């Protein structure tokens, strides 16, 4: 039994990356629990394990007395001789669990408790490793799909990517290597402990940080991101160094940086906009590719802006199903409304008359 136990512990310890001390601790705790029914009710069995040889002893201790008053703690001299032929009054003797009974317990009754403790130790290692990485970009391999959820293999443990954390353009197959954001890490659970996301704005932010050294170094700052996953993202940026063009830094030479981000987003379009502390200028830039003639801040308290556009760029400013103007409003935090161009022309003509 001892040799088999040692070999098993070493094998599982290597496979699961859990220190052997955890296994011995689990075995000790399990045997203390399940061996109680083999001794008198109320006794407290003790467990000794020789971790080098794998020897296990389970026993209770009693004091040898002439007259027994406390059966849980005391044993008569005559009965004590059954366990120790040299026992005498006043000695503390150990009453061991028989080897065959111990072997049966270790192999069967203790198994579930041991596995639970090992699982808990493994989960603690995963939690300790990944909780500091919450909100950062990582990669993993698609292993399988369970109930519509993608299960992603990582260096340690697994992550779960539910449908609600996917972009509408996302489609993966087993074996695909994908990037994702660690949204949350759970301390324990039945399944994967890491919640992945490709839906959040921060996913786009982390992709930008990965592709653009100026952002990673803090020279270029991302002021805000507005996104409709799978359709379009608008990214407002500014530079802390006047010699660095923030928009050019994101786009990259020949557009290589923004194209890399677009590729990871499965073709989602990206507009990169220069942030300005002038609301009028920021709103005008945010409506790209629309061409703005004038921005009027109609209500500064409720942040309502009326925008006049060139006639030929009206549809581009609004975008398909209103997505462009909607994202511009989210990005700037202004309620952008299109001014009535015809009414403005009439007013201008009346002034001329």
Residue pairs with C-beta under 8 A, 6 or more apart in sequence:
1 54
1 56
1 99
1 102
1 103
1 106
2 53
2 54
2 55
2 56
3 54
4 54
5 27
5 54
5 56
5 106
6 53
6 54
9 20
9 23
9 24
9 54
10 20
12 18
12 23
12 118
13 19
13 20
13 23
16 118
16 122
17 122
17 125
17 156
18 118
18 121
18 122
18 125
20 51
21 51
22 117
22 118
22 121
23 114
23 118
24 49
24 51
25 117
26 113
26 114
26 117
26 118
27 47
27 49
27 56
27 106
27 110
27 114
28 47
28 49
29 113
29 117
30 109
30 110
30 111
30 113
30 114
30 117
31 45
31 47
31 56
31 58
31 102
31 105
31 106
31 110
32 45
32 46
32 47
32 58
33 110
33 113
34 105
34 109
34 110
34 113
35 45
35 47
35 58
35 97
35 102
35 105
36 43
36 45
38 97
38 101
38 105
39 45
39 60
39 95
39 97
40 60
40 71
40 72
42 72
43 60
43 72
44 60
45 58
45 59
45 60
45 97
46 58
46 59
46 60
46 61
47 56
47 57
47 58
48 56
48 57
48 59
49 55
49 56
49 57
50 56
56 102
56 106
57 96
58 96
58 97
58 102
58 105
59 94
59 95
59 96
59 97
60 94
60 95
61 92
61 93
61 94
61 95
62 73
62 74
62 75
62 80
62 92
62 93
62 95
63 73
63 74
63 75
63 90
63 91
63 92
64 74
64 75
64 76
64 77
64 80
64 87
64 88
64 89
64 90
64 91
64 92
64 93
65 74
65 75
65 76
65 77
65 89
65 90
66 76
66 77
66 89
67 76
68 74
68 75
68 76
75 93
75 95
77 87
77 88
77 89
80 87
80 91
80 93
81 87
83 93
83 94
83 95
83 96
84 91
84 93
87 93
97 105
120 188
122 157
123 157
123 187
123 188
123 189
123 193
124 187
125 156
126 156
126 157
126 185
126 193
126 194
127 185
127 186
127 187
127 188
127 193
129 156
130 154
130 156
130 157
130 182
130 185
130 193
130 194
131 185
133 182
133 185
134 182
134 183
134 184
134 185
135 181
135 182
135 183
135 202
135 206
136 181
136 182
136 206
137 179
137 180
137 181
137 203
137 206
137 207
137 209
137 210
138 154
138 179
138 180
138 181
138 182
139 177
139 178
139 179
139 180
140 152
140 153
140 154
140 159
140 177
140 178
140 180
140 196
141 152
141 153
141 175
141 176
141 177
141 178
142 150
142 151
142 152
142 153
142 172
142 173
142 174
142 175
142 176
142 177
142 178
143 151
143 152
143 153
143 158
143 174
144 151
144 174
145 151
145 174
146 191
148 162
148 163
149 160
149 161
149 162
149 163
150 160
150 161
150 166
150 172
150 196
151 158
151 159
151 160
151 161
151 192
152 158
152 159
152 160
152 161
152 178
152 180
152 192
152 196
154 194
157 192
157 193
157 194
158 191
158 192
158 193
158 194
159 180
159 182
159 192
159 194
159 195
159 196
160 191
160 192
160 194
160 195
160 196
161 180
161 196
161 197
161 198
162 195
164 199
165 183
165 195
165 196
165 197
165 198
165 199
165 200
166 198
166 199
167 198
167 199
167 229
167 230
167 265
167 266
167 268
168 229
168 230
168 231
169 229
169 230
169 265
169 266
169 267
169 268
170 198
170 230
170 266
171 266
172 178
178 198
179 198
179 207
179 264
180 196
180 197
180 198
180 203
181 196
181 197
181 198
181 200
181 202
181 203
181 206
182 194
182 195
182 196
183 195
183 196
183 197
183 200
184 194
184 195
185 193
185 194
185 195
186 193
186 194
186 195
187 193
197 203
198 229
199 229
201 225
201 226
201 227
204 225
204 227
204 233
204 235
204 261
204 265
205 222
205 225
207 261
207 264
207 265
208 215
208 222
208 235
208 250
208 261
209 215
209 216
210 216
211 252
211 257
211 260
211 261
212 220
212 249
212 250
212 252
212 257
214 220
214 239
214 244
214 246
214 249
215 221
215 222
215 237
215 249
215 250
218 240
219 239
219 240
219 241
219 244
219 249
220 237
220 238
220 239
220 240
220 244
220 246
220 249
220 250
221 237
221 238
221 239
221 240
221 246
222 235
222 236
222 237
223 236
223 237
223 238
223 275
224 235
224 236
224 275
224 331
225 233
225 234
225 235
225 236
225 331
226 233
226 234
226 327
226 328
226 330
226 331
227 233
227 234
227 327
228 323
228 326
228 327
229 268
230 265
230 266
230 268
231 268
231 269
231 323
232 268
232 269
232 270
232 271
232 319
232 323
232 324
232 327
233 265
233 268
233 269
233 270
233 271
233 327
234 270
234 271
234 273
234 286
234 327
234 328
234 330
234 331
235 250
235 270
235 271
235 272
235 273
236 273
236 274
236 275
236 282
236 286
236 331
236 332
237 246
237 247
237 249
237 250
237 272
237 273
237 274
237 275
238 246
238 274
238 275
239 245
239 246
239 249
246 274
246 275
247 272
247 273
247 274
249 257
250 257
250 258
250 272
251 257
251 258
251 272
252 258
252 259
252 260
258 270
258 272
261 270
262 268
262 269
262 270
271 288
271 289
271 327
273 282
273 285
273 286
273 288
273 331
274 285
275 282
276 282
276 285
279 295
279 297
279 305
279 332
279 334
280 295
280 297
280 305
281 295
282 332
283 292
283 295
283 305
283 307
283 328
283 332
283 334
283 336
284 292
284 295
284 307
286 327
286 328
286 331
286 332
286 336
287 307
287 309
287 317
287 324
287 325
287 328
287 336
289 313
289 316
289 317
289 324
290 309
290 310
290 313
290 314
290 316
290 317
290 318
290 324
290 325
291 309
291 310
291 312
291 313
291 316
291 317
292 307
292 308
292 309
292 310
292 317
293 308
293 309
293 310
294 307
294 308
294 339
295 305
295 306
295 307
295 308
296 305
296 306
296 307
296 308
296 339
297 304
297 305
298 304
298 305
298 306
298 337
302 335
303 333
303 334
303 335
304 334
304 335
304 337
305 332
305 334
305 335
305 336
305 337
306 337
306 338
306 339
307 317
307 336
307 337
307 338
307 339
308 338
308 339
308 341
308 344
309 317
309 338
309 341
311 341
314 338
314 341
316 324
317 324
317 325
317 338
318 324
318 325
318 338
319 325
319 326
319 327
325 336
325 338
328 336
329 335
329 336
